[in-house]
């Protein structure tokens, strides 16, 4: 599974950064999502690296591999849940009468 394509999401999210981030005085929603995507990608890479190290015969403790895979799975599930909620909110807004 190639997750490198997720990195292109940053260009989409940063286009609205100036308008929304400056008005609120804090990080924009796009910044928060981008940070979450980066965290997800990093945890996936860490889990993949530890798994590959164990597969090539390096001395990697099994509990570290299991923890890394569990963390990667948890961050991915969280990211998917946030995406689903954002899509659901968008659909609710679209259904509102003007």
C-alpha positions, 0 to 999 in steps of 0.5 A: 500500500503506497501512502506517499500520495497522501502528502499531496493533501497539503496543497489542498489544505494550505490554500485556505490557510491565510483566510481562516487561520488569521481570523481565528488567531490559531491554527486553521482546520487545514493545519490541524488536518495536515498535522494529523496526516503527517502523524499518520504517515510517520506512524505507518512508516515507523511500523513498516520500517520495524516490520522490514527490519524484523523480516531481514533478520535484525534483532528487533523486539517483537513487542516494539513491532506490535506496538508500532503496528497498533499505533499506526492502525489507531492513527489511521482509524482516527484519520478515517473517522475525522474524514468521515465526520468532515464529509458528513458535516459537508453533506449536512451543510449542502442539504440546508435550505438557503 
